[in-house]
Amino acid sequence: MLFWLAMPSRSEQGTPRRVLSTTDAVVMIVGLVLGAGIFRASPVVAAGAGTEAAFLGLWVLGGAISLVGALCYAELASTYPDAGGEYHFLTRAFGRRAGFLCAWSRIAVVQTGSIAILAYVVGDYAAPLFARGDSAALSATIAAAVVIVLTALNLLGLRLGCRAQYVLTGLEVLGLAAVAIAGFLHAAPESAAQAQPATGPGLGLAIVFVLLTFGGWSEAAYLSAELRDDRRGVSRTLAWGIGVITVLYLVANAGYVHGLGLAGLAASTAPAADVVQAAGGAGLAAAVSVAVVVAALSSANATMITGARSSYAMGRDVPALGFLGTWRSDQSAPTHALLAQGAVALFLVGFGAVARQGFEAMVAYTAPVFWLILFGSGLALIVLRRRDPAADRPFRVPLYPLTPILFCLASAFMLYSSVAYAGAGALLGLAVAFAGLPLLAPRRGAAPVEPVVDAPPASGGPV
């Protein structure tokens, strides 16, 4: 069934068209970033902050750092729009190997690992609603079903995937708002009002988790070739997306603090459930599970949409992976890239069913690769400004070169922190990333194929 959906006729094969409005892109980015992180990271941040003001200030800082990165990405994506996103920038700035490592890492580890983890979040929260006792097998089955259903949905076309994203993101925002309202309706006891002052390492850990919770805004780069507003669409998408996300995070965390107190939040393992239970009783716990399921589904669907586009761009440029470079114009979908992405995510789900702890650790080890890509993209802006000064830049990052330097420093800090957490295990993600390099070797007797970097995307109608 999935293979039939993915098979385009010769006349249907084409290239990305500009079919997305800025609102479509904002909804995708908001839905992607507002994943399960806000339901899990806040206790760690609260434990490291020490005071309520510092706790909320860290979330503002996270939004500001994300905005600095977004300004860099806005210039890159508006100057060099391409479905390959970061792959395209890194190829232009540092050559084919650097770009290939980015795209290969996304399909082999980063995006597919994220999809599998989000699918398991759905399974973990949904399974207890249908079965009592040990629900591990049902959780794995639900996770696999999530990957299959969302892959099929996106194979039917960007229009359907985009509409699903509107529904999921809307429900996700409503669920988060309901949790915040529950927190504001219930005042924490005085004893839980303050936590102990944090030390330096605790504050550093808090910043790491804040930035991880903001992760995903960079995916806007992969929509740049499909935005109808080709000059200002990316900058508007990133500015509005990060603004909405920061406000939602502040409201949700203010509700957590009001309902649990800072010490109570720091001690919680499930803050949303604890807030709702304190405000309305245990009977509403199922509602929290539904909210987390919707958040994970929203992120998984958006991750599929953006993740498949870097794989498409890699297949377009690398002969050995040419089968990934199929674009079905009538559906605005990279069909074979979606299938390959879904297959790898299913493999990771299956591996997680056999060795759950090892699976979770393996996906956690992808963080160094993720931050390395962001660090490289910040450097790419500086390199391309010097190498290609005559390029038409619809958007220029303000306070250049301070802004990209700040972004590179923040990414380097996150890269260091990620490696420190994973230790020797960080080598796993890097090993998988470098394992794809032999695919760049040209076939015997064939000339090396350089990526097409200047072909403009075709225009198209609205979604």
C-alpha positions in Angstrom: 0.0 0.0 0.0 2.7 2.5 1.0 4.8 1.5 -2.0 1.8 2.1 -4.3 1.3 5.6 -2.8 4.9 6.4 -3.5 5.1 5.4 -7.1 4.9 8.5 -9.4 4.4 8.3 -13.1 7.0 9.8 -15.3 4.9 13.0 -15.8 4.4 13.4 -12.1 8.1 13.5 -11.2 9.4 17.0 -10.6 10.9 19.5 -8.1 9.6 21.4 -5.0 7.0 24.1 -5.7 6.2 27.1 -3.7 2.9 26.0 -2.2 3.3 26.9 1.5 2.1 30.1 3.1 4.0 31.7 6.0 1.2 30.6 8.3 1.5 27.0 7.2 5.3 27.1 8.0 4.7 28.8 11.4 2.2 26.1 12.4 4.7 23.3 11.4 7.5 24.9 13.3 5.4 25.5 16.4 4.0 22.0 16.3 7.5 20.5 15.8 9.1 22.4 18.7 6.2 22.0 21.2 6.9 18.3 21.7 7.1 16.3 24.9 10.0 18.4 26.2 7.9 21.0 27.9 6.2 18.2 29.8 9.5 16.8 31.0 12.3 19.4 31.1 10.9 22.0 33.5 11.7 20.1 36.7 15.4 19.9 35.7 15.4 23.6 34.9 13.7 24.5 38.2 16.2 22.5 40.2 19.1 24.4 38.5 17.5 27.9 38.7 17.1 28.4 42.4 14.5 31.2 42.2 11.3 31.7 40.3 12.7 34.8 38.6 15.8 32.9 37.4 13.6 30.0 36.4 11.4 32.1 34.1 14.4 34.2 33.0 16.1 31.0 31.7 13.2 30.4 29.4 13.4 34.0 28.1 17.1 33.4 27.5 16.4 30.2 25.6 14.0 32.2 23.3 16.6 34.9 22.8 19.4 32.4 21.9 17.0 30.6 19.5 16.1 34.0 17.9 19.9 34.7 17.4 20.2 31.4 15.6 17.0 32.0 13.7 18.3 35.3 12.3 21.4 33.4 10.9 19.2 30.7 9.4 16.8 33.4 7.9 19.7 34.9 5.9 21.0 31.5 4.7 17.6 30.2 3.7 16.4 33.3 2.0 19.6 33.7 0.1 20.0 30.0 -0.8 16.5 28.5 -0.7 16.5 24.8 -1.2 14.7 21.7 0.1 18.0 20.5 1.5 18.2 23.2 4.1 21.4 22.8 6.2 22.7 20.2 3.8 22.6 22.9 1.0 24.3 25.6 3.2 27.1 23.3 4.3 27.7 22.0 0.8 28.1 25.6 -0.5 30.3 26.7 2.3 32.5 23.6 3.0 32.0 21.2 0.1 30.1 18.0 -0.7 31.5 15.9 2.2 30.3 18.3 4.8 26.9 18.6 3.3 26.6 14.9 2.8 27.5 14.2 6.4 24.7 16.5 7.5 22.0 14.9 5.3 23.2 11.3 6.0 23.2 12.0 9.8 19.6 13.2 9.6 18.2 10.1 7.8 20.5 7.6 9.7 20.3 9.0 13.2 18.9 12.5 14.0 15.5 12.8 12.4 14.6 9.1 12.3 15.7 8.7 15.9 13.6 11.7 16.9 10.6 10.2 15.1 11.1 6.8 16.8 11.4 8.5 20.3 8.3 10.6 19.7 6.4 7.5 18.5 7.4 5.8 21.7 6.2 8.8 23.7 2.8 8.3 22.1 3.0 4.5 22.9 4.0 5.0 26.5 1.2 7.5 27.3 -1.5 5.8 25.1 -0.9 2.2 26.1 -2.0 2.6 29.8 -5.3 4.1 28.5 -6.1 0.8 26.9 -4.4 -1.9 29.0 -3.5 -2.3 32.6 -0.3 -3.9 34.0 2.7 -4.4 31.8 2.0 -2.5 28.5 5.5 -2.5 27.0 4.4 -4.7 24.0 1.3 -2.5 23.3 3.5 0.6 23.6 5.9 -0.7 20.9 2.9 -1.7 18.7 1.4 1.7 19.0 4.8 3.3 18.2 5.2 1.3 15.1 1.6 2.2 14.0 2.4 5.9 14.5 5.3 5.7 12.1 3.3 3.8 9.5 0.2 6.0 9.7 2.1 9.3 9.6 4.3 8.1 6.8 1.2 7.1 4.8 -0.4 10.4 5.6 2.5 12.4 4.2 2.8 10.1 1.1 -0.7 11.3 0.2 0.7 14.8 -0.1 1.8 17.9 1.6 -1.7 19.3 1.6 -3.0 16.5 3.8 0.1 16.5 6.0 -0.2 20.3 6.5 -3.9 20.1 7.4 -3.1 17.4 9.9 -0.5 19.6 11.4 -3.0 22.4 11.8 -5.3 20.1 13.8 -2.5 18.6 15.9 -0.8 21.9 16.7 -4.1 23.5 17.6 -4.9 20.6 20.0 -1.4 20.8 21.4 -1.6 24.5 22.2 -5.0 24.0 23.8 -3.7 21.2 25.9 -0.7 23.2 27.1 -3.0 26.2 27.8 -5.3 23.9 29.9 -2.4 22.7 32.0 -1.3 26.3 32.6 -4.8 27.4 33.6 -5.0 24.5 36.0 -1.7 25.7 37.6 -3.0 29.3 37.9 -6.2 28.0 39.6 -4.3 26.2 42.3 -1.8 27.9 44.6 1.1 25.8 45.8 1.7 25.5 49.6 4.0 28.0 51.1 6.6 25.3 51.8 7.0 24.6 48.1 7.5 28.2 47.1 11.3 28.3 46.8 14.0 25.8 46.0 17.6 25.9 47.3 19.9 28.3 45.5 21.5 26.6 42.5 25.3 26.2 41.9 27.1 26.8 38.7 26.9 23.2 37.3 23.1 23.2 38.1 22.6 26.4 36.2 24.6 25.1 33.2 22.5 21.9 33.2 19.3 24.0 33.3 20.4 26.0 30.2 21.1 22.8 28.3 17.6 21.5 28.9 16.0 24.8 28.0 17.8 24.9 24.7 17.0 21.3 24.1 13.3 22.1 24.6 13.5 24.9 22.1 15.2 22.6 19.6 13.5 22.2 16.2 13.1 25.8 15.0 16.0 25.2 12.5 13.8 22.9 10.5 12.3 26.0 8.9 15.3 25.9 6.5 13.9 22.8 4.9 10.7 24.5 3.9 12.5 27.5 2.2 12.0 26.1 -1.4 8.3 25.7 -0.8 7.3 29.0 0.8 5.3 31.3 -1.5 7.0 34.4 0.0 10.4 33.6 -1.3 12.1 36.8 0.1 10.6 37.2 3.6 8.9 33.9 4.3 11.7 32.2 6.2 12.5 35.3 8.4 8.8 35.7 9.2 8.3 32.0 9.9 11.2 31.9 12.3 10.4 35.2 14.1 6.7 34.4 14.6 7.4 30.7 15.4 10.0 31.4 18.1 7.9 34.3 19.5 4.8 32.1 19.8 6.9 29.2 21.3 8.6 31.5 23.9 5.2 32.9 25.0 3.7 29.5 25.4 6.7 28.2 27.3 6.6 31.2 29.7 2.8 30.7 30.3 3.1 27.0 30.9 6.1 27.3 33.2 4.4 30.1 35.1 1.5 27.8 35.6 3.8 25.0 36.8 5.4 27.3 39.4 2.1 28.8 40.6 0.5 25.4 41.0 3.5 23.4 42.4 6.0 26.0 43.7 9.6 25.9 42.6 10.6 23.2 45.0 7.6 21.1 44.1 8.3 21.5 40.4 11.9 20.6 40.9 10.8 17.4 42.7 8.2 16.4 40.1 8.7 13.7 37.5 5.5 14.6 35.6 4.7 18.3 36.3 1.7 18.5 34.0 0.0 15.6 35.6 0.9 16.9 39.1 -0.5 20.3 38.4 -3.8 19.0 36.9 -4.1 16.5 39.8 -3.6 19.2 42.4 -6.2 21.4 40.7 -8.8 18.9 39.7 -8.1 15.5 41.2 -6.7 12.3 39.8 -9.6 11.8 37.5 -8.1 14.3 35.1 -4.8 12.4 34.7 -6.0 10.8 31.5 -6.5 14.2 30.0 -2.8 15.0 30.6 -1.8 11.7 28.8 -3.9 12.8 25.8 -2.2 16.2 25.8 1.2 14.6 25.7 0.1 12.1 23.0 -1.1 15.0 20.8 2.1 17.0 21.4 4.3 14.0 20.4 2.1 13.3 17.3 2.4 16.9 16.3 6.2 16.9 16.6 6.5 13.5 14.8 4.4 14.6 11.9 6.3 17.9 11.4 9.6 16.0 11.8 8.6 13.7 9.0 7.7 16.6 6.7 11.0 18.4 7.2 13.3 15.3 7.6 12.3 13.8 4.3 13.3 16.9 2.4 17.0 16.7 3.4 17.0 13.1 2.3 15.4 14.1 -1.1 18.2 16.7 -1.6 20.9 14.2 -0.8 19.4 11.7 -3.3 19.1 14.4 -5.9 22.8 15.1 -5.7 24.5 11.7 -4.8 24.2 9.0 -7.5 24.5 6.1 -5.1 21.4 7.4 -3.3 19.6 8.6 -6.4 16.4 6.7 -5.5 15.8 9.2 -2.7 15.6 12.1 -5.1 12.1 11.3 -6.4 9.7 14.2 -6.0 6.0 13.7 -6.7 4.9 17.0 -8.0 1.1 16.4 -7.8 1.4 15.7 -4.1 4.4 18.0 -3.3 6.0 15.0 -1.6 9.5 13.4 -1.7 8.0 10.0 -1.8 11.0 7.6 -1.7 12.7 9.8 0.9 9.5 9.4 3.1 9.5 5.7 2.6 13.2 5.4 3.5 12.8 7.6 6.5 9.8 5.6 7.7 11.7 2.3 7.3 14.7 3.5 9.4 12.4 4.9 12.1 10.5 1.5 12.2 13.9 -0.3 12.6 14.7 2.0 15.5 11.2 1.3 17.0 11.9 -2.4 16.7 15.3 -2.1 18.2 13.8 -0.1 21.1 11.3 -2.9 21.7 14.2 -5.4 22.2 16.6 -3.2 24.1 14.7 -0.2 25.4 17.4 1.4 27.5 20.0 1.0 24.9 17.6 2.5 22.3 17.0 5.6 24.4 20.7 6.0 25.1 21.5 5.7 21.4 19.1 8.4 20.4 20.4 10.6 23.2 23.9 10.3 21.6 22.6 12.0 18.5 22.7 15.3 20.3 26.4 16.0 19.5 25.7 15.5 15.8 22.7 17.8 15.9 24.6 20.7 17.6 27.6 20.1 15.3 25.3 20.8 12.3 24.0 24.0 13.9 27.5 25.1 14.7 28.6 24.4 11.1 25.6 26.4 9.8 26.6 29.4 11.8 30.1 29.2 10.4 28.6 28.8 6.9 27.0 32.2 7.1 30.4 33.8 7.8 32.1 31.8 5.1 29.4 32.6 2.5 29.4 36.3 3.3 33.1 36.4 2.4 33.0 33.9 -0.5 29.8 35.1 -2.2 29.4 38.8 -1.4 27.5 39.6 -4.5 24.6 37.2 -3.8 21.1 38.7 -3.5 20.3 38.6 0.3 16.6 39.4 0.9 17.4 39.3 4.6 20.6 40.3 6.3 21.3 39.2 9.8 21.6 42.4 12.0 24.8 43.2 14.0 26.9 41.0 11.7 29.4 39.4 12.5 28.5 39.5 16.2 25.2 37.6 15.7 26.6 34.5 14.0 29.6 34.5 16.4 27.2 34.4 19.4 25.2 31.6 17.7 28.4 29.6 17.1 29.4 30.0 20.7 26.0 28.9 22.0 26.1 25.9 19.6 29.7 25.0 20.7 28.6 25.1 24.3 25.7 22.7 23.6 28.0 20.5 21.6 30.4 20.3 24.5 27.6 19.7 27.0 26.2 16.9 24.7 29.5 15.2 24.5 30.0 15.5 28.2 26.7 13.8 28.8 27.2 11.0 26.3 30.9 10.4 27.1 32.4 7.7 24.9 28.9 7.0 23.6 29.1 10.2 21.6 31.3 8.3 19.2 28.3 6.2 18.2 26.4 9.0 16.5 29.6 10.3 14.9 30.5 6.8 13.7 27.1 6.4 12.0 27.5 9.8 10.5 30.9 9.1 8.9 29.8 5.6 7.8 28.0 7.0 4.8 31.0 8.7 3.3 31.9 5.8 1.0 28.6 6.5 -0.8 30.1 9.7 -2.1 32.7 7.8 -4.2 31.8 8.1 -7.9 31.1 4.8 -9.7 34.0 3.5 -11.9 34.1 5.4 -15.2 31.6 8.0 -14.0 32.4 11.6 -13.4 31.8 13.0 -9.9 28.4 14.7 -9.7 28.3 18.1 -8.1 25.0 19.3 -6.4 22.8 21.7 -8.3 22.8 24.7 -6.2 21.3 27.4 -8.3 18.2 25.8 -9.8 15.2 27.8 -8.6 12.2 25.9 -7.3 9.1 25.9 -9.5 6.2 28.0 -8.5 2.9 26.6 -7.4 -0.6 27.3 -6.1 -1.7 27.4 -2.5 -2.0 24.4 -0.3 
